[in-house]
Amino acid sequence: MEKVIGGEFSLPLFDENHVINDRCYPFTTGRTALAWIIWDIKRKKAGITSVAVPDYICSSVTSTIYENGMHVVFYHILEKTLLPEQSSLFNCIDKHTALLLVSYFGMTDIEDTISEVNTKHYNIPIIIDNVQNFYGINDLFSADYSFTSFRKWFPSPDGAIVKVRSGGEMNT
């Protein structure tokens, strides 16, 4: 029998009757949270077919995106700042792309990147991966979604949360 520890299972347990409020949604895992975000983007913003992700990312993120019917495109992040390299980022996003930004270790100030994307680019859905920045989950900035996983921070086998921009409305 093969032994598997935490995060390898994702249970689709989302139920609208168990929503914390109109901006905060509980899930079993970070993967399930990301899958729900992709579902919600596809539901609210027809035509989004891919998600741009940093080239330094866990394979569970990319596999979740693929498993939920989206393509993955990669942009480069700078080694010293862990921020997206601008030309790489803007070369891979268009009006059919959602953008996933990672708050690496809670040290990355991504608000300028979000503002620049919102100013220059197609009003695309923006997701913040706060798995490495649990205490930044409330710092949604001007992104549409933010998610984190409990098991990275607490003695918990699983659990995740998604925060949605106020009122649940995406950049349009």
N, C-alpha and C positions, 0 to 999 in steps of 0.2 A: 504494500500500500504506500502510495506517495504522500509525503507530508508537505503541506503548503501552509505558510503563515501569512496572516493579514493581507489585505489589499488585493489578493488574487481573485477574490470573488466579488462580483457586483450584482446586487439584488435589486431588481426594478421595483422598489417599494414606494415610489412617489404616489401620493394620494392627495388630491386637492383638499380633502377634509382634514388633513394633518399639517396644513401650512401654518407656520408660526404667525405670519402676517403677510400683507401684500408685497413685501420686499424680501422676505427671509424664508428660505425653504430648506428643510432638513432632508438628508439622504444617508444611505448606509455607507457609501464610500466616496472618495474623491472622483473616482471613475464614473460612478453613477451620477454624481453632480454634474460632471462635464457632459455626460451623455444627455442629461436633461437640458443643459444650456444649449447644446446643438439642436435638440428637438425644438426648443422654444425659438431659437433663431430661425430655423426652417419654417416654423409656423407663422412667425411675425414678419419675416422679411424674405419673401419669395425671391429666388434667383441667386441666393448665396450658395455656392457650390464647393468652396474650399475654406480652409482655415490656415492662416499664416502663423507659424510657430518659430521660436528661436531654434537655431541649430544646436543649442546645448539644452536638451530637454529629455526627460525620461521617456522611454519607449511606450510606457503605459498611456501616456498622453496621446501620442500619435496613433497607437492602435485603437484607442477609444474613438478618435476622430474618424478613422477609416471604418470601423465597425458601425458607425452611425451615418454612413453614407456621404461623407465629405472627403474631399481630397486634401492633402497636406502639402503646403509649400513652405519652404524654409527661408528665413532671413538670418543674417549673421549678427551675432552680438559681439561687442567689443570686450576684450579680455579684462581691461583695467576698470571699466565702469559697469560692465554687465548690462549696458544699454544697447538697443538696436543700432547697428551701423546704418545710417540714414539712407544711403543709396541702395543698399541691399534691401532694406525694408520697403522703400517706395517702389522698387522694381518688382516686388512680388505681390503687392496688393492692388486690387482694383475694385470696382463696384460689386463684384461677385465673391468677394473674400471677406471673411470675418478675421479679426486680428486677436491673437492670444499673446498677451504680455506677461512676463513672469517677474514677480517681485522677489528676486534672488536674495535670500537671507534677510529680507526686510530692509535691505540697504539700498535698493534701487529706487531712485526718484523718477517715476515714469509719467508724472503729470505733464511734463513738457512734451513728451512723445505723444501722449494722448491728445493734447491740444493741437499739436502739429498735424496729426493724422486727421482730426476732426476738421481742421481748417483747410487742409490741402486735398483731402481724399474722400469723396463719395459718401460720406456719412455711414461708414461701415460699422457693423457691430463690433464692440471691443470687450474682450474678456480679460480679467486679471486673474492669474493663477497665484493665489496667496498661500499655497501649501507650505512654503518656507517662511511665511509671514503671517501666522495665525492672528496675531494682535493687530494686524493691518486690515483685517477683513472689513471693518467699518469704513476704511478709507477708500471708498468707491471712486473718488475723484469724479471724472466725467465719463468713466467707463460704464458700459451697460450691465456687466455682470462681474462678480467677484466670487471666487470659491476657495475653500480651504478644507483640509482633512484633519480630523481630531487625532488620529493615531500617530501622526508625526510629532505631536506636541504633548500628548497626555497618555497616561497608562490606560488606553482605551483600545479595544481590538479594532474598532472601526467607528465611522461616523463622519459626516461632512455637512457643510452648510453652503448654500448659495445665497448671495445677496444680489438683488436686482435693483437697478437704478430707481429712484423714487417714482412711485406710480407704476412701475413695471414697464414704462415706455422706453423703447430703444431710440438711439439717435436716428432721426429721419430727416 
